[in-house]
Amino acid sequence: MKEAIDQLPEGIRGQLRRAGRLADESGLALYLVGGTVRDLLLGRSRTDIDLAVEGDGMGFAARLARASGARSTPNARFLTATVEMPEGHSLDVATARSETYECPGALPRVASATMNVDLARRDFTINAMAVSLNGRSFGELVDPFEGRSDLRKKRVRILHDRSFIDDPTRLFRAVRFEQRLRFRLEGGTERRFREAVAGGMIGNLSGPRLLEQLKLVCFEPDPWLVFNRLEGLEVLRAIHPALGSDEGLKTLVREISPSGVPASPARDGWWILYLVALFGPHRAETLRGVVDRLKPNRRLRKAIEDMSRWSAVERAVESGEIDTPADFFRAVRTLSEDTMLFVTLTHPDEGMRKRCETYYHQHRHMRLSIDGGTLKDLGIAEGPAYGRILDEVLSMKINGEIGTEEEERRAARDLRSRLHPPEP
């Protein structure tokens, strides 16, 4: 494994050597663990490094931070700490620990333990390997569950039969690793997976924990592959009977890159679009059920719920009730920006997509040069008419009937005359 460690950037290699010397001085056993070891064996580069200490991991992290001019942030509940190095990368340091689950789906109770016990509580064999960083044994691989063999066989395998029952989030992680690495679930693991889903284990996850797992899928290199596999394994229907991975999601993931989307608040929440694609094609009552189950934040809730409102807009366009660009603007301007970006990117009808593109990229940003002060200067009495006049002038501008500030003023005067004709 020394050769694999040499694949890491020079600065990180130096930090690991320094950490190993400090562990020797402290009389502690220090290991490189988890995904870091897996990716090194696969020849994949990474800069986020996971370490584990047999002993006081948080105390060791604090000493390492002082020795490196870095900052350590502890998490006492899970006996971990993050050391943020001056060079910009970080080391996650954990106390080697055991985990016990009071009930299926609960967060674990942790206690300090040996490295072999620590590896035994991990999710999959490919993540249950460690490499010693102490001087005398530097680079030696600890692999009690034959994780390296499973890497060669390209399979994801659990360590024990209750794995998915103890922690149902592993159902999602199993598929994420399977699809990201182009592996397959080992036969016994897939049987236990299906048994856990059929046994209702996903129901043991709280809404926020479940939503976090779906969000993590959205950050995978190809989320559609993961969602499609989750559907095949009945996971999506376990969340809600109506859910499934459809072509809208495939289109969004496969044909449109986040880098091609104009800068906007919605771009920062690209993952929201994937979830809108996952939930969006369903009826309003289904969407309410999904929202009630997942308990999303306000932004995601609105994006999901507005998909049913968008369906009403589509029907109004098809019937001719919505005709002009201004009609469309008024109908959609209160809808979520995320919802409108989603339909702009994915709507199958070219004419409707063009309407959406024009609204999203142009009309929603359109502003008048005149305001209430202008109307007052024009001799229009203050009152509710201000709102109606400005709204109508904006509609005329969106429809291309006017363009300049002087034309806006003239339109406002004309509207004032229509709303308040002079007395005879």
Buried (B, 14 or more C-beta within 10 A) or exposed (E): BEEBBEBBEEBBEEBBBBBBBBBBEBEBBBBBBBBBBBBBBEEEEBEEBBBBBBBBBBBBBBBBBEEBEBBBEBEEEBBBBBBBBEBEBBBBBBBBBBBEBEEBBBEBEBEBBEBEBBBBBBBBBBBBBBBBBBEEEBBBBBBBBBBBEBBEEEBBBBBEEEBBBBBBBBBBBBBBBBBEBEBBBBEEBBEBBBEBBEBEBBEBBBBEBBBBBBBBBBEBEEBBBBBBBBBEBEBBBBBBEBBBBBEBBBBBBEEBEEEEBEEEEBBEBBBBBBBBBBBBBBEEEBBBBBBEBBEBEEBBBBBBBBBBBBBEBBEBBEEEEBEEBBBBBBBBEEBBBBBBBBBBBBBEEEEBBEBBBBBBEEBBEEEBBBEEEBBEEBEBEEEEBBEEBBEBBBBBBBBEEBEEEEBBBBBBBBBBEEEEEEEE
